Amino acid sequence: MNIKKNKHLTSIKFKSLILIFTSINLYGAPIILPSEPGIESIEIDQQRAIAIADTSYNSHDVNFLQMMIIHHDQALVMSRLAPSRTNSKNILDLAGRIDTSQEDEMAFMKSWLLERNEPIQHQHQQNMVKMAGMASSDEINKLKNSNGVEFDKLFLTLMIHHHDGAIEMVDELRDQSGSAYDPILNEFVADLTNDQAIEIERMNGLMIGLSNDPRANLSPGLYHADEAIYNLEKIVSLKKPVGFFDPNNPMELRPQDSTVQDSMDPDEPKSIEQKSKNSRYPMLSFSNTDMAFRDNIMIAGSYHGFNIYELDENGVPSLKTSVICPGGQGDVSIVGDLLIMSVEQNRGRVDCGLEGVNSEPSKERFRGIRIFDISNLLKPKQVGLVQTCRGSHTHSVVSSNSDDQKIVVYNSGTSNVRDQEELETCFEDIPGDNRTALFRIDIIEIPINHPEDSRIVSSPTVFADNESGVLAGLWRGGDHGDDTQRTSRTDECHDITVFPSANIAAGACSGNGILFDISDPYNPKRLDVVSDTGFAYWHSATFNNDGTKVVFTDEWGGGGRPRCRAWDPLNWGANAVYDIVDKKLIFKSHYKMPAPQKESENCVAHNGSIIPVPGKDLFIQAWYQGGLSLMDFTDSSDPIEIGYFDRGPIDEDNLITGGYWSVYYYQGKIYATEIVRGLDVFQLTESDFLSQKQIEMAAKALPAYGPINVFNPQQQVPMRWQN
């Protein structure tokens, strides 16, 4: 970094010599700058005359540098505390690097401003709003009064946020029209962003090293990574079946984007995030996704199709049949001999073909709900299709009344709206046109004996304002103020989990959490709506066994980003626990898997299920490469972790999307689909938190109504216990 900044300084000094030379007015004639009408013109020198014509920078650039000088100065204050407060060589080396690089960058910024006759200090410097990442005076005082490991932890925490704030300031600068056009400044901010990101990775590694959690700093590997386990026993691990991974690329490493790669300096260090951005996804994804269970059968969905496993008397799965049908995301539910599957990708075909779709629009494309007959497990066949405007990301089996001979399904489409030429009922978001496919869910009816006649019966506008009727009646998107998360607009539900025995459903609907009344399943009504300033994207919902609580999850980063780093907020990418009181959602607490993870591990809250232990509320949950975590939220105000399993990252140097997609409890065992590696099975072990008797009772729990042995992820049935 020093070499680069010295290069910038050399350039500035050279330009200064030129300007000094040219500032001599060889002609001796006055140079006049007129003002607005009625105001006297003024005489200016040649240097200022030239500067007026220079449009390579603007006021935003100036403000940015003035503020960044102050920002950097605080980093110097913090780094210069280290020598007298820590004996850690790593921390001392880090503080030394920060001191040198930030001082050099400050020299460049001051030179840049002086060269353009701009003040180094902001005119409102004393009254400036707190900048992103700046530590408060209380935090600085606390740092000054700390020593040893306490200092190390606080120093790293504050400095990581400080560096991240600098990156945020660069992002804000680039959002301003005409900013950072000056080539030297543009190079500087690009270097600043990359260098700060690399330094953050180093500091996160140091923070992980200070953690006592056994999950911290596990060695990487595809099938032979280090493991950490607590109050669980791993029974078996199965690799992906043949045909569901590329043997030449089992880790699903992404090829480099040559158009980007050719423009980059091969010798310049890059952050893991930067390297990931310079890669492109393979056309065909083999990612494992969701699961459903019936009797001794488990079906695991995939972006590539689905796999049918038979469970033996010990709950150990063995592969029975693989079905190839690409299209993602592949979430599945089982009703009798019918398998329902969600499809959202543009490459999905009506005929499950492998060649994709090569024209726009295309009648060959399929996005929506597939229905398979699985009465013959060795040869499933597609028997029904329901095309939808936004595809199907997830779905929920609301009812399956054998007397009525029909299945009611809520479809959650989250993708773009299809072209009308491809599906004539689809309309984009056109102002004043309420036919848009946005701000709706689909209600699908599947005749059990005639699934080929399945259809959408309605698409209710469940987010509309009750008084005005405006479709966009809930969260409009954006952040909630200072130090809050940017939250997606509520125009879809990612997951809707139904609890039919209480006639309620919980919707995780991008920008809001919603409690629905589904006493009339064809006409869901909002009972309550909540928001969370730390939630980026409301992803899923799970009730406790008696339907008096609900756990919502936040998929901050979309599942493909590292969001469990040592410095990430514990209320971002977390769970939110709510009590349900008088049909209202009452916030009680946040919970996040507590083990710090590396920059190469995508980690955020994802799918899980209740473990039916009498008198307790237990939730086993996937956290992608954060592993799985067992949460006890019996006290909804104070949830605690009572079990876990984790592996090291798939790769140390590259962020590969992997880890657990879903983790579900079924008949005494815990089943977990791993996106890249395959499938794992666990069981509970006796501990200070769970007795052997409680574990046995959970294994023998039966549904209070309906089929005895069925589990569909987004349909919850209360469990009962035999004496």
N, C-alpha and C positions, 0 to 999 in steps of 0.2 A: 504493500500500500504506500509506503514511504516513497518508493521510486516513482510511482504514478503521480503522487502529489507534487514531488519535486519537478516532474515533467510539466505539470500544470503551472507551477511557479515560474519556471524558466520561460514558458510561453508568455506569461503575464509580463515579466520583466522585459522581454524583447519588444512586446507591443508598447510598453511604456516608453522605451527609447524612441520608437517611431513617432508616438504622439508628442513627446517633448520636442522633437525636431520639427514636426509639422505645425506645432502650436505657434511658431514664429510667423507673424503676419508679414509676408514678403511684400505685399502691395500697400500696406499702411492705411488702407481704406477702412472705415468703420463697418462693422457687421451688425445689422439691426434685426431685432426680434420684435415684431408687432404684437400687441396685446388685443384684448377684446375691444369692441367699439367704445370710444370715450376714454380709454386708458392710454397713457403715453407709452410709446414704444421704448424698448431698452436696448442698450448696446451690449453685445456679448463678445467673448473672445472666440478665436477659431476652434479651440478645443471643444468648447461647449456647442458650437455650431455643428461640428462633426458628430458629437454625441447625440444631438437631437435627431439626426438622420439614422442613427443606429437603432434598428428595431429588433435586434437579436435578443433583447431581454425586456422584461416588463416589471411592473410593480410587485407582482406575485413572486418573481424571482428574488427581488430585493428583500421583501418581507421574509421569505423563506430563509435566506442566508442570515439575516439579522437575528431571527429566532433560533436558527440552528447553532449560531455562535454561543448563545446563552445555553442552549441545550447541551452542547459539547462541554461547556465550562463546568456544568454540574458533574459530568462524567469524570472530569479531571479532579474535582473535589473528592469524589468517592474513591477513585483509584489511588489517590495520594494518602488515603487513610490506611491502606493495606499494610505497608511496611511495619507500622508500630502496633498492629492488631492481629496479625496472623503469622504462623510459622509454616503455612502450607506453601510449598514451592509452586504448585499449580496456580494458586491464587495470586501469589507474588508475580509469577510470570505473566499471568493474564492482566493484572493491574498495570504492569510495565508496558505491555503491548498497547493497552487502551490509552495510557498516558501519552505514549509516543505518537500513535496514529491520530488521536483526537487533537493533539497540539498542532500536528502538521496540517490537519484538515482545517483547523481554525485559522492558521496562517494563510492558507489558500483562500478561504472565504473572505477574510479581511482584505487581502490583496485584490481580489475580484471586485469588491465594493469600492475600495479606494481608487482603483483604476478607472472607475466609471463615475467618480465624484459622488458616490452614494454614501450616506452616513453608515458607520459600523453599528451604531446603536439605533434601535427602533425608537421613533419619537414618543411612543407610548409604552416604553419598556417597563416602567415601574408599575403600570396598571394592566399589563398583558395577561390575558387569560392563560391559565395553566396549560402548558403544551403536553402533547401525548407522551407518555412515558416518564414525565418529570416526577421525581420523588418529592414528597411534601417535606416541610421543615421538620415535622415530628419524625418522619422516617430517617432523615439525615441525622438528627440528634440520636435516634436509637442506634443507628449504625456507628456513630462516634463512640457510643457508650458500650459497645459490644466487643468481645474478644474471642479468639479461637474459632471453634466450629460454629458458634453462634454468629460470629462476624461473617464467616465464610458463606453460610446459608443466606443471611440477609443481604450481603454484598451481591451474591449471584442473582438472587431474586430481584433486587432493585435494578441491577445492571442489565439483566435480560429485558425487563420491562422498558428500561431506558433505550436500549438498542431497538427494540420492537417499535417504540414510539417514534424513533428517527425514521424507520421504514414507513410508518404510517404517515409521517409528515411529507416524505417524498411522494407517496401515493396521492396525497391531497394536492401537492404541487402539480403533479402531472394531470390531475383532473381539471386544472384551470386552463382555459383556452389560451394558447400562445405561450405557455410557460415552458422553461427549460429548452428553448430553441437554440440558445447560444451553445455552440458545439463544445466548448470547454466546460460549461456548466452542466450540459447534458451528460458528458462523460463522467464528471464528478459525481452526480447523483446516482448514476448507474453503478459506479464503483462503490459508492457509499452503501447502497442497498445490498449489493452482493457481499461486501466485506462484513457488514453488520449481521447478515443472515448466517454467514459462516461462523462468526464469533458467537452468535446465539447457540448454534449447534454445539460448539465447544463447551459453552457454559452449561447447557442442558446436560451434557455428558458429565461435567463436574458435579452438578446437582444430583444426578443419579448416583454417582459414586459416594455421596454423603448420606444416601438413604440406607436404612437398615432393613428394608423390605426385601425378602429373598427373590422377588420378581425383578428387581432392578438389576440392570446390566447382565442379563442372560446372554450367553453366546449364541450367534446366529446359526441357521442351517435350515434346509428344506425338510428333511426327515430326521435329522440328528441334532437339532438345536437343544440347548440346555432347557430344563423344565423345573418349575416350582409348583408344589401342590400343598394344599392345606385343608384338612377335614373332608377330603374326597379321596377316592381310589379310582385310578384309571384302569378299566377292564380290558379295553382293546382299542387299537388304532387301525383303521383300514385306509389304504391308499385309494385314490380315485380309480374307477373301473377303466378297463381298456376302451378306447374310443372317446373318453371324456377328458383327455389331456393329450398334449403334444409331447411325445417321448423325446423329441429333439429340443424341447423348450418346456420342461415340466414346471419351472417356476413362473412361467408366463411373463418372462422378461420382455419389455416393450422395445421394439426396434427404435433406433434413433431417427429423428426427423432430419433428414439430410439437408433440407433447405435451411434449417436453423443451425444445424451442426457446422455447416461450412462457413457460417458467418461468425463463429465463436473462436476466441483465442484458445487453442488446445492446452497451452501452458498455464492459463489462468485458473486458479482454484474455483470450484463451484459448489454451492450448497446442494444438499440432497433434493430440496424442493426445486431448485433451478434445473438440476439434471433430469428430474421427473417431468418438468414442463417441456423439456426438449425431446421428449419421447412421445410416441404415438401408440395408441392401443391396437392390438391385433384386431383384424376384421371379425374373427370368430372367437368368442369368449367361452371358456369352459368353467366359469365360476360356479361353485356350488351355492345354493341358496336355501330355501325354506323346506320344511318337513311337514308331513301329516301321517297319522297312524290309524289303523283299523285292525283289531284283533292282533294277530302276530305279524302284521305287515307294516313296514315303514316305507314311505315313498319320499325320496329326497329330490327336490327340484334342482334345476340347473339352468343356466343360460343356454345350454346345449340340448336340453330335454329333461328326462327324469330317470331315476334308478329305483327299482323295486327291490327291497330287501326283506328277507324272511327272518324273524327273530326266534331264536331257540329258547328252551326253557329257562336259560340264564339271561335272556335278553340280548344275547350277542347276535348281531346281524350277519347274514350271508347273502351275497348278491343272487337274485333270482332272474331279473330281466333288466336290460337297459333299453330305453326308448330314446331315439334321436329325433328331436323336434326343436330346432333352434328358434330363438326369438326373444328370450329374456323377458322378464326376470325369472319366470318359472315358479312363482309361488303356487302352492298346491293345497287342495282340500279334498277330502273323501266323503262321499255320501253314498252308502250302500255299495253298489258296483260301479259308481260313477266317480271319475277323477276330474276335478275342475282345476284349470291351470291358467295363470295370468301371463299375458304376452303384451309387450309394449314396444319392442324395437322395430325399426323400419325394415330390417332384414327378414322379419318373420313372414313366412309364406303360408297360404291356405293349406297347401299339400305337405307341410313340414319339410319341404325340399331344402337341400344344402346349398343351392346355388345363389341364394339371396334374391333380391328384387332389383332389376336393372333399369327400370323405367320410372318416370315421375309424371303423373300419378300412375298407379298400377292396380288392376283388379286382382292381381296375384298376391298382393300384400295382405297380411293378416296382422291386426292389432286388436286385442280384446280378450275374450274368454274362450278357451278351448275346452271341450268336454270329451273325455275318453271313457270307453267301456272297459273296465278292468276285471270283468267276471272271469276271463281267462288271463291269469297273471302272466302266463308265458307269451301271450300275444295280444296286448292291448290294442284297441283300435279307436280312431277318432270318430265320434258319432255326432258331434254338434259344434257349432261355431256361433259366437255373437261378436260381430264387428262393433267397435266403439270409436268415438271421435278422438279420444286421447289415449287409446290403448288401455291396458290394465296393468298397473304397477302392483297392486294387491287387491284382494277381494275378501269378503266375509260371508260365510253361510249364515243367514239370519234365521231361517227356518227350513225344515225338511219334513213336512207333514205327510206321512204315508197315506193318510186318509184322503187328503186333497190331491195326492200324486203329483206334487210339484215342490220345487226347491226355490226359495227366494234368496237372492245374492245381492249384496251391495258391492258395486264395482268402484274402485278408486283409480281413476286415470290421472296421471301426473305429467304426461309428455305433451308435446305440441299438438295443436288441433290439426286434424287431417284436412287435406284439400277436398273441397266439395266435389270435384271431378272424380275423386276416389270414393268418397262416401257422401252422398248428396245431403244427408241430414246435418252435416257439420258446418258450423259457422264460427269464424274468428271473432275476436273482441272488437266489434264495430260500435262506436259510440251511438247510443240510442237504440241499438238492435239487441233485444233481449233473447234472441235465439242463440246467442253464443254458447259454445260448449264449455266455456269456463264457468267457475262459480257453481258447479253442479256435481252431484254424484249420479251414478246410473243404478237403477233398480232393475235387476234381471230376473226373469222367471224361467225356470228350467222344468218342463214336464218330465217326470221320472221315466215314463214309458216311451216318450217321444222326444228325446233330447235334441233331435234335429229341428224341432220347432221352438227352441229356446229363443228368447227375444228380450229386448229392453222394453219394459212396460211404462217407465217414466224416468225422468232425469230432474229431480227436484232441486230447486235453487236454495239449498240449505244455509247459505251464508247471507241471504238477502236481509236488508233492513226491514224490520217488521212494520214500520210506519210508512216509509216512503216507497218501499218495494225495490229500491236500488239493489242490484245484484251484489255489488261489492260493499256489503254492509258491515264487514268486520275489519280486521287489521289490513291496512293498505300497503304495508311493506315499509322497511327502513329501520333505523335505530330508535331507541327509546330515550336518548339523551346521552350525556357524558358518561363514559365508562360502562356502557351497556352494549349488548350484542345487536347486530343488524339482523332483523327478522324478516323472513320471506312473507310475501303477500298471501293472504288467505283466499285462494281461488281453487283449492283442491283439498281433499283429505288423503294423506299418505296411507294411514291405517284407520279403519273403523272396527273396534272390537265390540262385539255384541254380547249382552248378558240377558238372554231372553227371559229367564225366570223372573227377573225384576223389571222387564220391559224397558231396559235402558241400554244405551250404547255410549262408548267413549270414542270420540273422534280426535285423532292427532292430525290436525288440518293445517299444516305448513306454518301459518302465523298465529294460530290459536289452538287451545285445548277446548273441546266442546263436549257437553253432556247432552245426549239426545233421549227423548221419549220415543220408543219404538213399539208402543202398545198396538199401533197400526203399522205393521212393518212396511207397508207401501207408502206411508206418509210420515216419515220421521220429523219430529219437531224439536227445536232447540229448547233445552231446559236452562242451560247456563253456559257462559263463555268466559274463559280466562286467558290471560297473557302472561308472559314471563320475560323480564328485561334481559335475562341471560340466555334465552333460547333463540337459536338461529333458525331451526326447522323442526317443528313438532312432528315426530316420526311415528311413534307407536304408543299404545295404551294397553294396560293390563289391570284388571280388577283383582282384588283379594277374593278369597273364597266365598264370602257372604255378600259381596257387592257393595260394601260400605266404604271402600277406599279404591283409588285408582292411581297407578304409577304411569306417568307420561315420560317419554324419552325425547332428548334433543339430539338430532343427528348433525351437529355442528361440523362442517367440513364435508358433509355428504358421504361419509364412510371411507373416503379415499385419502384422508389427510391425517397427519399426526396431531391429535388433540388431547393426548394424555401426557404431555411433557411435564417436567417438574414445575414449570412456571405457568402452566395453563390454569385459568380460574376453575375452581372446583364446582362452580354453579353454571359453567358453560360446557355443553356436550355431556350433560348429566341427566339424572332422573329428577323428576319433581313429584313428590308424594302429596296427594290430596285426600282429605276425608270428604265423603258425600253426606251432607246434612241437609234435610228438607229439600232434596233435589238440587242442592247447590254444591259447587266445588270449593272447598276450603283448603287453601294452601297450608301445608305443615312443614315441609323440609325439602332440601336437595340432598342427593346422594351421588357420588361419583367414585368409580373404581379408584382406589387411592395409590396404587403403585406407579411410580414414574416410568414412562416409556421413552424409547429413543425416537429420533427424527425419522428413522427409516421404518417405523411401525405406525401404520394407520390405526387409529384407536379413537372410538367414540361410542356412546351408548347405542345398543342395538337390541335385537329380539330376545325375549325370554318368556318364562312361564312360572306360574305358581307351583310350589311344592306343598301338597295338602297335609300338613302336620296339624293335628288338632290344637287349637288354642294359640297358634302362631301364624303370622303372615310372612312367608318366605318366598323370595323371588330369585330364581336362577337365571342369569343373563349373559348374553354374548357382548363382548367389547372389541370385536375384530381382533387385531394383534395384541390387544390388551388382555386377551384370554377370556376366561369366564369368571364371574363373581357371584357369590351367594349372599344376598342381602336379606337381613331380618328387619322388616319394617312394622313389627307388631306395635311398637311405639312409633307411630307415624311422624312424630316430631323429632325422633332421634334414630334413624335407621343405621344399622351397623353391618359390617362385613363379617361373615362367620365361616367362609370357605372360599377357595379359589383354585384355579389352575392357569398356568401361563407358560408359553414357550418364548425363546428368544426370537428375534426377527427372522424373516425368511432370508433377508440379505442385509449385510451390515451397511453397505454403501449406497444402495438403491431402495427407494420406497416402492415396494411391490404390494399392491392391494391384496391383502390376505387376512388370515385370522378367522375367527368364528362369526358366521353369519347369523345362525340361530342356535339357541340352546333350550331344549325342552325336556320336561320331566314326564315319563310315561311308564306306568306299571313298575315303579321302583328303580328305574334307571334314568340316567341323564344322557341325552343324545345331543351331539353337537356337530353341525356341518361346518367344516373348515374349507374356506373358499378355494385354496390352492392345494392343500395337503390331502384332504379326504374327509374322514368321518371318525369321531372319537366317542367312546361310551364310558360313563363314569357311574359311580354309586356313592351315596352318602356314607360316612363313617361316624362312629360314636365319638362324641366330643363333649366339652364343657357346655356346648350350646344345644346339643341334641342327644337324647338317650337312644339306646338300641330299640327300646319299645316304641318311641316316637317314629323312628325310621321305619320300623315294621308296619306301624299303622298307616303311614303315608303310602307304603307300597300296596296295601290292601284296600285303599280308598276306592270307592265306586261312584260313578255319576249319580246324582240325585234323581235324574230322569233320562230318558232316551237310551240309545244303545250303550251297552256296558263298556265296551272297549273301543272307543273312538276319540281321537284328539285332532282337532283342527285349530290352527293357531289363533284365529281371530273370532272364534266362537267359544265362549266360556260357559261351562256348565258347573254348578256347585257340586262339590264332592262330599260324600258322606262316609262314615266309618262304621265298620262292624265291631261290635263289642268283643 
